[in-house]
Amino acid sequence: MDNTGKTKTIVILLGIFSVMLLLNILMPIHRDDFDYSLIWNTPVHVASLQDAFSSCWNHYLLHGGRMVTVFGLVLFLWLGKLWFDIANALIFTGFVILLYMHAKRSTEFPKEPALLLSAGLLAWLCLPHFGEVAIWKSGSTVYLWSGFCVALFLLPYNLKAAGKKVCSCGLMIPLMLLLGILAGWSVENLAVTNLLLCAVCTLVYKFRNDMPGWMPAGVVGAFLGLIGLLAAPGNYVRYTQQGGHAGTFGTIMRHIGNQFSGNGDMLLFVLPAVLLALLCWHIIKADYLSHEGVALQPSGKLNNGHFLLLAFTAVTTLSYFTTGFVAHTLHDAIVNFIISPSGLAKPNTYLLFANVMDQFEQMAIYWFFIIFIYLSLRDKIGLTGDVLKSMKNKVPAMKIANEYDGVGYVFFLAALAIFNNFVMIAAPTFPGRASFGSASMIIIATLVLLGLPVVRQKLRLPEISRLLKGAALFLSAFTIISSVSILYTITQEHETRMTMIQQAADRGEKVAVLPPILLRDRALRHVFFIDFYNGVSKGGLCVYYGIKDIKIDPMPVWAR
């Protein structure tokens, strides 16, 4: 790579780090962060390394087995917020590099700045509940840091599977054993997938008589980490608290239902990657079938589908900036014609549905824009309806996988993402953030397709490249600027309210009365902040400051 390419790569990495550092600095200590700033299940503040270990042990016994990530959280909360902010920004930047390396199946310094930038942009747009899993302290240590450890640990296995040379020095054995423990002792579904991958890879190379010592060492580490994760007494305490009763039909059905909600939640966020991957697949298929007379028919004209999407976007945007009439109409229709007649009319159901619809318009505008760009790119490339019909069912996917290097790897990653989410069937709940690992696999798969020569050649055509760059610039700039603006406002109000709580505690008052934070915009979930309306939000905060309760006055309409 020439000096220009190196400079671009360094600028991209510095840009990613700077954005993440700024967002981390603006993100206040929030919710569970206060619980973990105390020795777990006590009112004692963590004030030493020994306290950090004591807190982790209490957590292991009483709440859950994620001891490695919890230790990182407790340690950095004790060391200070700024150190945490820097560490979190570095971990995210490193994670983007690992996404790139897994896509290229190489550890070389990123030689394709455009693909590295794509990795950063897709991570920014497609990781579910970004603010919760990559910026919020308690969430990022569980998901982002776990994802980093797993991606780093699995990289040598991926390189070996790709036929690349991997260091076989003596240090690799203890290093992979340690990395395996860290990766295995991470987050439950990803830890299971991690063990399965490294174990299968190791067995394959054992049968080939080409198994280096670091491979089984990594498997042992991943197994020990997973045992440490799952054997924690706190897991069973938490499972019972969440309503888990193994063996009952209701529990089984609830776990199956969780798969629909969890996977559906993930798909809402990975839509840009999925559509981009679909576009790449059509390009590859058209290239494969070109010898059979399938020819692309580029068109720059807007069709009825484009105009319909633009109309929906315009109406939804008008609603978003005025009274929210689109969301209100849709909310009332679903409540009156679906929720109520189906017997689901319960207070909690209404509350959850209202929370979903609260940001429907913002997400809808985002989805309409992405689909519009996808359709526009498809037409400019020449993938018209007639061309797509002519390609349908003409060739088995596996033939294309054999013809184009990397396509088989993409299929494998897609299957792995499905499996990784399926592991969550053992859990009583499946929050959207738990699909972090699967979303990362989908991002890697999309990067692999973007890096294929036939795809790269087509997407580099001037008109197509301009549209891609314009859409990427708009989406990234809009969400970054919105996130910074929202977090800045929240931080200012949050700091004022923390001062009010401290003053109430100093006066010996047991209840602190705070004004509400009326800003509810979350910039497509890139901002995670929930006001103190419930015990989860204010419980640890009350203990941290030594008060009994926090009341919001006046209570906003949406929280009543």
PAFI-21725 format. One record per residue (C-alpha): y, z, x; residue number from 1; residue in three letters. Coordinates in pm, whole numbers, plus 50000, padded with zeros to 5 digits. Last residue first. Layout:
N
((Y; Z; X); NUM; "ala")
...
// end
This chain:
560
((50829; 53374; 45223); 560; "arg")
((50815; 53191; 45557); 559; "ala")
((50936; 52848; 45437); 558; "trp")
((51234; 53003; 45254); 557; "val")
((51368; 53174; 45564); 556; "pro")
((51359; 53556; 45569); 555; "met")
((51713; 53694; 45593); 554; "pro")
((51640; 53907; 45783); 553; "asp")
((51338; 53888; 46010); 552; "ile")
((51166; 54223; 46057); 551; "lys")
((51004; 54348; 46375); 550; "ile")
((50769; 54645; 46371); 549; "asp")
((50650; 54960; 46543); 548; "lys")
((50846; 54965; 46867); 547; "ile")
((50736; 55024; 47227); 546; "gly")
((50882; 54707; 47378); 545; "tyr")
((50548; 54557; 47485); 544; "tyr")
((50370; 54703; 47181); 543; "val")
((50612; 54527; 46947); 542; "cys")
((50587; 54201; 47143); 541; "leu")
((50208; 54214; 47134); 540; "gly")
((50205; 54224; 46754); 539; "gly")
((50503; 53995; 46686); 538; "lys")
((50356; 53647; 46668); 537; "ser")
((50002; 53741; 46568); 536; "val")
((50126; 54004; 46323); 535; "gly")
((50328; 53755; 46124); 534; "asn")
((50682; 53626; 46070); 533; "tyr")
((50800; 53666; 46429); 532; "phe")
((50901; 53303; 46490); 531; "asp")
((50657; 53043; 46613); 530; "ile")
((50737; 52835; 46921); 529; "phe")
((50545; 52544; 47070); 528; "phe")
((50753; 52243; 47166); 527; "val")
((50579; 51914; 47247); 526; "his")
((50434; 51927; 46895); 525; "arg")
((50586; 51589; 46797); 524; "leu")
((50934; 51715; 46891); 523; "ala")
((50891; 52064; 46737); 522; "arg")
((51176; 52070; 46484); 521; "asp")
((51191; 52407; 46304); 520; "arg")
((51535; 52535; 46403); 519; "leu")
((51622; 52824; 46173); 518; "leu")
((51556; 53099; 46426); 517; "ile")
((51574; 53398; 46198); 516; "pro")
((51810; 53698; 46244); 515; "pro")
((51646; 54009; 46385); 514; "leu")
((51584; 54362; 46257); 513; "val")
((51407; 54588; 46506); 512; "ala")
((51196; 54867; 46358); 511; "val")
((51098; 55186; 46544); 510; "lys")
((51448; 55281; 46655); 509; "glu")
((51464; 55504; 46961); 508; "gly")
((51807; 55376; 47067); 507; "arg")
((51652; 55217; 47377); 506; "asp")
((51397; 55040; 47153); 505; "ala")
((51675; 54896; 46937); 504; "ala")
((51861; 54782; 47250); 503; "gln")
((51546; 54616; 47384); 502; "gln")
((51490; 54439; 47052); 501; "ile")
((51851; 54314; 47042); 500; "met")
((51827; 54189; 47400); 499; "thr")
((51507; 54004; 47311); 498; "met")
((51699; 53851; 47018); 497; "arg")
((51971; 53713; 47242); 496; "thr")
((51711; 53572; 47482); 495; "glu")
((51531; 53401; 47193); 494; "his")
((51849; 53242; 47061); 493; "glu")
((51928; 53081; 47396); 492; "gln")
((51565; 52989; 47455); 491; "thr")
((51532; 52824; 47114); 490; "ile")
((51839; 52609; 47173); 489; "thr")
((51721; 52502; 47520); 488; "tyr")
((51370; 52438; 47389); 487; "leu")
((51502; 52207; 47118); 486; "ile")
((51724; 52007; 47355); 485; "ser")
((51455; 51978; 47625); 484; "val")
((51193; 51872; 47372); 483; "ser")
((51422; 51616; 47205); 482; "ser")
((51522; 51466; 47541); 481; "ile")
((51157; 51443; 47648); 480; "ile")
((51037; 51304; 47313); 479; "thr")
((51306; 51036; 47288); 478; "phe")
((51292; 50938; 47655); 477; "ala")
((50913; 50906; 47656); 476; "ser")
((50891; 50708; 47334); 475; "leu")
((51186; 50479; 47415); 474; "phe")
((51082; 50412; 47774); 473; "leu")
((50722; 50340; 47676); 472; "ala")
((50831; 50104; 47396); 471; "ala")
((51071; 49919; 47627); 470; "gly")
((50814; 49896; 47906); 469; "lys")
((50551; 49755; 47674); 468; "leu")
((50792; 49506; 47515); 467; "leu")
((50923; 49391; 47854); 466; "arg")
((50568; 49350; 47991); 465; "ser")
((50467; 49136; 47694); 464; "ile")
((50761; 48900; 47736); 463; "glu")
((50723; 48880; 48114); 462; "pro")
((50342; 48842; 48138); 461; "leu")
((50218; 49154; 48317); 460; "arg")
((50003; 49258; 48021); 459; "leu")
((49785; 48947; 48056); 458; "lys")
((49721; 48984; 48430); 457; "gln")
((49653; 49355; 48396); 456; "arg")
((49396; 49291; 48126); 455; "val")
((49201; 49031; 48324); 454; "val")
((49232; 49240; 48642); 453; "pro")
((49098; 49563; 48483); 452; "leu")
((49336; 49855; 48547); 451; "gly")
((49449; 49890; 48185); 450; "leu")
((49085; 49924; 48082); 449; "leu")
((49024; 50208; 48329); 448; "val")
((49347; 50375; 48218); 447; "leu")
((49227; 50370; 47856); 446; "thr")
((48900; 50536; 47957); 445; "ala")
((49089; 50804; 48150); 444; "ile")
((49308; 50876; 47845); 443; "ile")
((48999; 50898; 47622); 442; "ile")
((48845; 51147; 47865); 441; "met")
((49164; 51356; 47858); 440; "ser")
((49158; 51356; 47476); 439; "ala")
((48801; 51489; 47493); 438; "ser")
((48904; 51771; 47726); 437; "gly")
((49207; 51874; 47517); 436; "phe")
((49004; 51873; 47193); 435; "ser")
((49027; 52254; 47185); 434; "ala")
((49401; 52219; 47111); 433; "arg")
((49316; 52089; 46765); 432; "gly")
((49165; 52421; 46664); 431; "pro")
((48791; 52418; 46596); 430; "phe")
((48687; 52750; 46441); 429; "thr")
((48360; 52946; 46414); 428; "pro")
((48234; 52787; 46737); 427; "ala")
((47889; 52629; 46779); 426; "ala")
((48012; 52299; 46631); 425; "ile")
((48260; 52292; 46920); 424; "met")
((47992; 52115; 47127); 423; "val")
((48062; 51809; 46910); 422; "phe")
((48405; 51779; 47071); 421; "asn")
((48251; 51731; 47415); 420; "asn")
((47988; 51497; 47274); 419; "phe")
((48247; 51263; 47122); 418; "ile")
((48447; 51260; 47446); 417; "ala")
((48129; 51188; 47643); 416; "leu")
((48050; 50889; 47422); 415; "ala")
((48399; 50749; 47488); 414; "ala")
((48364; 50819; 47861); 413; "leu")
((48031; 50632; 47875); 412; "phe")
((48174; 50334; 47689); 411; "phe")
((48464; 50321; 47938); 410; "val")
((48222; 50337; 48233); 409; "tyr")
((48036; 50039; 48085); 408; "gly")
((48367; 49852; 48071); 407; "val")
((48443; 49928; 48436); 406; "gly")
((48315; 49609; 48595); 405; "asp")
((48322; 49322; 48347); 404; "tyr")
((48010; 49111; 48280); 403; "glu")
((47760; 49387; 48214); 402; "asn")
((47995; 49566; 47975); 401; "ala")
((48066; 49235; 47801); 400; "ile")
((47694; 49191; 47742); 399; "lys")
((47677; 49552; 47622); 398; "met")
((47937; 49482; 47352); 397; "ala")
((47715; 49226; 47186); 396; "pro")
((47880; 48884; 47138); 395; "val")
((48004; 48688; 46841); 394; "lys")
((48029; 48980; 46597); 393; "asn")
((48401; 48916; 46543); 392; "lys")
((48558; 48679; 46793); 391; "met")
((48654; 48411; 46541); 390; "ser")
((48796; 48678; 46311); 389; "lys")
((49014; 48815; 46591); 388; "leu")
((49145; 48466; 46667); 387; "val")
((49225; 48400; 46300); 386; "asp")
((49405; 48734; 46264); 385; "gly")
((49619; 48659; 46567); 384; "thr")
((49542; 48787; 46916); 383; "leu")
((49794; 48559; 47085); 382; "gly")
((49935; 48800; 47342); 381; "ile")
((50263; 48804; 47150); 380; "lys")
((50075; 48871; 46826); 379; "asp")
((49881; 49167; 46965); 378; "arg")
((50189; 49307; 47131); 377; "leu")
((50379; 49299; 46801); 376; "ser")
((50088; 49460; 46614); 375; "leu")
((50066; 49739; 46873); 374; "tyr")
((50444; 49790; 46875); 373; "ile")
((50446; 49824; 46494); 372; "phe")
((50149; 50063; 46510); 371; "ile")
((50338; 50280; 46760); 370; "ile")
((50657; 50279; 46549); 369; "phe")
((50469; 50362; 46227); 368; "phe")
((50288; 50649; 46403); 367; "trp")
((50611; 50800; 46538); 366; "tyr")
((50790; 50767; 46204); 365; "ile")
((50489; 50932; 46039); 364; "ala")
((50489; 51219; 46290); 363; "met")
((50853; 51302; 46214); 362; "gln")
((50793; 51258; 45843); 361; "glu")
((50487; 51484; 45837); 360; "phe")
((50656; 51772; 46015); 359; "gln")
((50656; 52019; 45725); 358; "asp")
((50361; 51844; 45565); 357; "met")
((50114; 52023; 45791); 356; "val")
((50285; 52360; 45743); 355; "asn")
((50285; 52308; 45364); 354; "ala")
((49912; 52233; 45379); 353; "phe")
((49844; 52556; 45565); 352; "leu")
((50054; 52760; 45321); 351; "leu")
((49901; 52599; 45011); 350; "tyr")
((49552; 52661; 45147); 349; "thr")
((49640; 53023; 45224); 348; "asn")
((49768; 53080; 44871); 347; "pro")
((49454; 52927; 44713); 346; "lys")
((49434; 52612; 44500); 345; "ala")
((49116; 52465; 44648); 344; "leu")
((48954; 52413; 44307); 343; "gly")
((48937; 52035; 44339); 342; "ser")
((49187; 51978; 44054); 341; "pro")
((49456; 52183; 44236); 340; "ser")
((49417; 52029; 44583); 339; "ile")
((49386; 51663; 44480); 338; "ile")
((49618; 51547; 44200); 337; "phe")
((49885; 51817; 44182); 336; "asn")
((49885; 51932; 44546); 335; "val")
((49847; 51579; 44686); 334; "ile")
((50125; 51442; 44463); 333; "ala")
((50357; 51736; 44534); 332; "asp")
((50322; 51697; 44910); 331; "his")
((50368; 51318; 44896); 330; "leu")
((50689; 51355; 44697); 329; "thr")
((50821; 51633; 44923); 328; "his")
((50736; 51440; 45241); 327; "ala")
((50912; 51126; 45119); 326; "val")
((51211; 51319; 44977); 325; "phe")
((51289; 51492; 45306); 324; "gly")
((51648; 51557; 45196); 323; "thr")
((51847; 51363; 45457); 322; "thr")
((51757; 51280; 45820); 321; "phe")
((51382; 51270; 45759); 320; "tyr")
((51420; 51080; 45431); 319; "ser")
((51623; 50803; 45597); 318; "leu")
((51364; 50786; 45875); 317; "thr")
((51084; 50765; 45620); 316; "thr")
((51258; 50480; 45435); 315; "val")
((51330; 50288; 45758); 314; "ala")
((50978; 50339; 45894); 313; "thr")
((50818; 50227; 45570); 312; "phe")
((51040; 49914; 45568); 311; "ala")
((50964; 49840; 45935); 310; "leu")
((50593; 49876; 45864); 309; "leu")
((50617; 49636; 45570); 308; "leu")
((50819; 49387; 45775); 307; "phe")
((50560; 49388; 46053); 306; "his")
((50272; 49344; 45811); 305; "gly")
((50450; 49056; 45638); 304; "asn")
((50483; 48864; 45963); 303; "asn")
((50737; 48880; 46245); 302; "leu")
((50736; 48575; 46471); 301; "lys")
((50672; 48587; 46844); 300; "gly")
((50340; 48408; 46833); 299; "ser")
((50080; 48356; 47104); 298; "pro")
((49764; 48172; 46992); 297; "gln")
((49476; 48277; 47217); 296; "leu")
((49185; 48035; 47244); 295; "ala")
((48819; 48085; 47152); 294; "val")
((48654; 47758; 47250); 293; "gly")
((48321; 47897; 47358); 292; "glu")
((48427; 47917; 47724); 291; "his")
((48711; 48151; 47617); 290; "ser")
((48457; 48398; 47478); 289; "leu")
((48470; 48641; 47771); 288; "tyr")
((48849; 48613; 47794); 287; "asp")
((48884; 48681; 47424); 286; "ala")
((48658; 48985; 47456); 285; "lys")
((48858; 49122; 47747); 284; "ile")
((49189; 49078; 47562); 283; "ile")
((49044; 49234; 47245); 282; "his")
((48924; 49533; 47447); 281; "trp")
((49266; 49576; 47607); 280; "cys")
((49430; 49587; 47263); 279; "leu")
((49173; 49841; 47145); 278; "leu")
((49243; 50055; 47452); 277; "ala")
((49616; 50044; 47376); 276; "leu")
((49547; 50134; 47014); 275; "leu")
((49328; 50429; 47117); 274; "val")
((49571; 50548; 47384); 273; "ala")
((49870; 50542; 47147); 272; "pro")
((49662; 50709; 46867); 271; "leu")
((49552; 50997; 47091); 270; "val")
((49764; 51247; 46895); 269; "phe")
((49653; 51180; 46538); 268; "leu")
((49298; 51126; 46665); 267; "leu")
((49287; 51484; 46796); 266; "met")
((49361; 51633; 46452); 265; "asp")
((49091; 51420; 46294); 264; "gly")
((48841; 51535; 46555); 263; "asn")
((48920; 51899; 46484); 262; "gly")
((48935; 51864; 46103); 261; "ser")
((48614; 51662; 46075); 260; "phe")
((48423; 51877; 46322); 259; "gln")
((48540; 52196; 46149); 258; "asn")
((48359; 52081; 45836); 257; "gly")
((48030; 52103; 46023); 256; "ile")
((48114; 52457; 46134); 255; "his")
((48208; 52550; 45777); 254; "arg")
((47882; 52407; 45647); 253; "met")
((47683; 52615; 45894); 252; "ile")
((47880; 52929; 45810); 251; "thr")
((47829; 52883; 45438); 250; "gly")
((47455; 52831; 45484); 249; "phe")
((47422; 53165; 45661); 248; "thr")
((47229; 53182; 45989); 247; "gly")
((47499; 53321; 46215); 246; "ala")
((47775; 53524; 46052); 245; "his")
((48107; 53433; 46218); 244; "gly")
((48409; 53563; 46031); 243; "gly")
((48671; 53540; 46302); 242; "gln")
((48640; 53914; 46375); 241; "gln")
((48266; 53874; 46423); 240; "thr")
((48317; 53596; 46677); 239; "tyr")
((48580; 53803; 46856); 238; "arg")
((48347; 54099; 46907); 237; "val")
((48067; 53864; 47006); 236; "tyr")
((48283; 53691; 47265); 235; "asn")
((48409; 54028; 47394); 234; "gly")
((48063; 54115; 47519); 233; "pro")
((48100; 53831; 47774); 232; "ala")
((47777; 53635; 47818); 231; "ala")
((47934; 53297; 47737); 230; "leu")
((48186; 53272; 48019); 229; "leu")
((47982; 53444; 48289); 228; "gly")
((47685; 53226; 48197); 227; "ile")
((47907; 52918; 48214); 226; "leu")
((48037; 53017; 48557); 225; "gly")
((47686; 53078; 48690); 224; "leu")
((47574; 52739; 48560); 223; "phe")
((47875; 52557; 48708); 222; "ala")
((47816; 52728; 49044); 221; "gly")
((47447; 52640; 49046); 220; "val")
((47531; 52281; 48954); 219; "val")
((47790; 52262; 49232); 218; "gly")
((47537; 52383; 49487); 217; "ala")
((47291; 52125; 49351); 216; "pro")
((47542; 51848; 49440); 215; "met")
((47674; 51997; 49766); 214; "trp")
((47339; 51955; 49937); 213; "gly")
((47344; 51575; 49927); 212; "pro")
((47096; 51405; 49689); 211; "met")
((46981; 51057; 49793); 210; "asp")
((46608; 51077; 49734); 209; "asn")
((46656; 50855; 49427); 208; "arg")
((46489; 51119; 49210); 207; "phe")
((46732; 51376; 49352); 206; "lys")
((47018; 51136; 49287); 205; "tyr")
((46942; 51122; 48915); 204; "val")
((46882; 51498; 48898); 203; "leu")
((47225; 51569; 49051); 202; "thr")
((47404; 51339; 48806); 201; "cys")
((47225; 51504; 48514); 200; "val")
((47323; 51852; 48636); 199; "ala")
((47686; 51757; 48713); 198; "cys")
((47737; 51607; 48370); 197; "leu")
((47555; 51875; 48168); 196; "leu")
((47740; 52155; 48344); 195; "leu")
((48082; 51998; 48278); 194; "asn")
((48001; 51926; 47914); 193; "thr")
((47911; 52293; 47862); 192; "val")
((48226; 52409; 48044); 191; "ala")
((48441; 52169; 47839); 190; "leu")
((48308; 52319; 47516); 189; "asn")
((48365; 52680; 47626); 188; "glu")
((48687; 52692; 47823); 187; "val")
((48682; 52784; 48193); 186; "ser")
((48408; 52973; 48374); 185; "trp")
((48213; 52658; 48446); 184; "gly")
((48501; 52489; 48627); 183; "ala")
((48582; 52799; 48834); 182; "leu")
((48214; 52863; 48912); 181; "ile")
((48162; 52498; 49003); 180; "gly")
((48468; 52501; 49227); 179; "leu")
((48317; 52795; 49417); 178; "leu")
((47975; 52631; 49457); 177; "leu")
((48147; 52302; 49541); 176; "met")
((48339; 52469; 49824); 175; "leu")
((48034; 52661; 49949); 174; "pro")
((47837; 52333; 49979); 173; "ile")
((48125; 52108; 50087); 172; "met")
((48196; 52318; 50395); 171; "leu")
((47885; 52182; 50566); 170; "gly")
((48025; 51830; 50581); 169; "cys")
((47906; 51569; 50332); 168; "ser")
((48239; 51408; 50240); 167; "cys")
((48185; 51153; 49965); 166; "val")
((48149; 50778; 50015); 165; "lys")
((48179; 50573; 49698); 164; "lys")
((47881; 50437; 49504); 163; "gly")
((48046; 50492; 49165); 162; "ala")
((47803; 50776; 49085); 161; "ala")
((47900; 50945; 49413); 160; "lys")
((48269; 50913; 49328); 159; "leu")
((48210; 51061; 48984); 158; "asn")
((48011; 51350; 49132); 157; "tyr")
((48289; 51411; 49388); 156; "pro")
((48550; 51410; 49104); 155; "leu")
((48362; 51656; 48881); 154; "leu")
((48509; 51969; 49043); 153; "phe")
((48868; 51840; 49040); 152; "leu")
((48847; 51730; 48675); 151; "ala")
((48687; 52063; 48576); 150; "val")
((48949; 52270; 48759); 149; "cys")
((49241; 52064; 48619); 148; "phe")
((49104; 52081; 48264); 147; "gly")
((49070; 52459; 48293); 146; "ser")
((49430; 52482; 48415); 145; "trp")
((49553; 52263; 48130); 144; "leu")
((49344; 52431; 47859); 143; "tyr")
((49329; 52808; 47909); 142; "val")
((49617; 52848; 48155); 141; "thr")
((49830; 52611; 47945); 140; "ser")
((49781; 52805; 47622); 139; "gly")
((49885; 53151; 47742); 138; "ser")
((50184; 53014; 47935); 137; "lys")
((50316; 52769; 47676); 136; "trp")
((50378; 52440; 47860); 135; "ile")
((50055; 52238; 47875); 134; "ala")
((49829; 52342; 47588); 133; "val")
((50077; 52466; 47323); 132; "glu")
((50362; 52229; 47404); 131; "gly")
((50121; 51936; 47413); 130; "phe")
((49958; 51998; 47074); 129; "his")
((49693; 51735; 47148); 128; "pro")
((49723; 51554; 47485); 127; "leu")
((49821; 51201; 47383); 126; "cys")
((50194; 51152; 47446); 125; "leu")
((50252; 51335; 47773); 124; "trp")
((49905; 51257; 47911); 123; "ala")
((49956; 50892; 47816); 122; "leu")
((50293; 50887; 47994); 121; "leu")
((50158; 51050; 48310); 120; "gly")
((49855; 50822; 48328); 119; "ala")
((50074; 50517; 48259); 118; "ser")
((50298; 50622; 48548); 117; "leu")
((49990; 50635; 48771); 116; "leu")
((49889; 50288; 48646); 115; "leu")
((50236; 50150; 48725); 114; "ala")
((50238; 50319; 49067); 113; "pro")
((49913; 50145; 49169); 112; "glu")
((49813; 50261; 49516); 111; "lys")
((49767; 50626; 49423); 110; "pro")
((49669; 50803; 49749); 109; "phe")
((49299; 50734; 49786); 108; "glu")
((49056; 50965; 49611); 107; "thr")
((48878; 50685; 49424); 106; "ser")
((48703; 50638; 49093); 105; "arg")
((49007; 50438; 48973); 104; "lys")
((49002; 50610; 48632); 103; "ala")
((48887; 50941; 48781); 102; "his")
((49161; 50913; 49044); 101; "met")
((49430; 50844; 48781); 100; "tyr")
((49326; 51139; 48566); 99; "leu")
((49316; 51349; 48884); 98; "leu")
((49675; 51249; 48968); 97; "ile")
((49783; 51347; 48616); 96; "val")
((49609; 51684; 48662); 95; "phe")
((49792; 51742; 48990); 94; "gly")
((50125; 51691; 48814); 93; "thr")
((50014; 51932; 48540); 92; "phe")
((49903; 52192; 48796); 91; "ile")
((50230; 52159; 48986); 90; "leu")
((50437; 52211; 48670); 89; "ala")
((50227; 52518; 48582); 88; "asn")
((50264; 52666; 48930); 87; "ala")
((50642; 52619; 48928); 86; "ile")
((50682; 52778; 48584); 85; "asp")
((50451; 53066; 48676); 84; "phe")
((50651; 53137; 48990); 83; "trp")
((50966; 53133; 48774); 82; "leu")
((50811; 53367; 48516); 81; "lys")
((50728; 53646; 48757); 80; "gly")
((50440; 53779; 48968); 79; "leu")
((50309; 53986; 48674); 78; "trp")
((50299; 53691; 48435); 77; "leu")
((50144; 53496; 48722); 76; "phe")
((49856; 53742; 48764); 75; "leu")
((49794; 53787; 48391); 74; "val")
((49766; 53414; 48329); 73; "leu")
((49554; 53341; 48636); 72; "gly")
((49327; 53633; 48547); 71; "phe")
((49296; 53505; 48192); 70; "val")
((49195; 53160; 48321); 69; "thr")
((48918; 53310; 48534); 68; "val")
((48807; 53570; 48277); 67; "met")
((48759; 53335; 47985); 66; "arg")
((48482; 53555; 47842); 65; "gly")
((48645; 53688; 47529); 64; "gly")
((48800; 53980; 47337); 63; "his")
((48676; 54333; 47398); 62; "leu")
((48462; 54348; 47711); 61; "leu")
((48611; 54052; 47895); 60; "tyr")
((48964; 54148; 47788); 59; "his")
((48915; 54498; 47923); 58; "asn")
((48790; 54347; 48251); 57; "trp")
((49087; 54109; 48270); 56; "cys")
((49332; 54394; 48211); 55; "ser")
((49172; 54606; 48483); 54; "ser")
((49191; 54315; 48728); 53; "phe")
((49562; 54266; 48655); 52; "ala")
((49625; 54640; 48678); 51; "asp")
((49469; 54637; 49025); 50; "gln")
((49703; 54356; 49125); 49; "leu")
((49995; 54573; 49024); 48; "ser")
((50246; 54645; 48745); 47; "ala")
((50075; 54523; 48428); 46; "val")
((50256; 54711; 48150); 45; "his")
((50063; 54988; 47974); 44; "val")
((50053; 54974; 47591); 43; "pro")
((49674; 54924; 47597); 42; "thr")
((49437; 54661; 47451); 41; "asn")
((49461; 54446; 47762); 40; "trp")
((49675; 54586; 48041); 39; "ile")
((50008; 54450; 47925); 38; "leu")
((50175; 54120; 48018); 37; "ser")
((49873; 53958; 47852); 36; "tyr")
((49979; 54083; 47509); 35; "asp")
((50337; 53966; 47573); 34; "phe")
((50219; 53617; 47665); 33; "asp")
((50020; 53612; 47339); 32; "asp")
((50340; 53532; 47142); 31; "arg")
((50612; 53398; 47373); 30; "his")
((50762; 53419; 47720); 29; "ile")
((51035; 53158; 47689); 28; "pro")
((50994; 52783; 47751); 27; "met")
((51312; 52658; 47919); 26; "leu")
((51173; 52707; 48269); 25; "ile")
((50850; 52536; 48166); 24; "asn")
((51037; 52238; 48021); 23; "leu")
((51243; 52200; 48339); 22; "leu")
((50935; 52230; 48560); 21; "leu")
((50749; 51972; 48352); 20; "met")
((51032; 51721; 48376); 19; "val")
((51070; 51781; 48750); 18; "ser")
((50697; 51753; 48822); 17; "phe")
((50666; 51422; 48636); 16; "ile")
((50975; 51283; 48809); 15; "gly")
((50857; 51400; 49151); 14; "leu")
((50522; 51228; 49089); 13; "leu")
((50693; 50906; 48979); 12; "ile")
((50932; 50911; 49277); 11; "val")
((50640; 50966; 49516); 10; "ile")
((50449; 50674; 49366); 9; "thr")
((50753; 50446; 49378); 8; "lys")
((50813; 50535; 49743); 7; "thr")
((50452; 50467; 49829); 6; "lys")
((50469; 50128; 49658); 5; "gly")
((50787; 50037; 49843); 4; "thr")
((50635; 50151; 50173); 3; "asn")
((50345; 49907; 50136); 2; "asp")
((50000; 50000; 50000); 1; "met")
// end
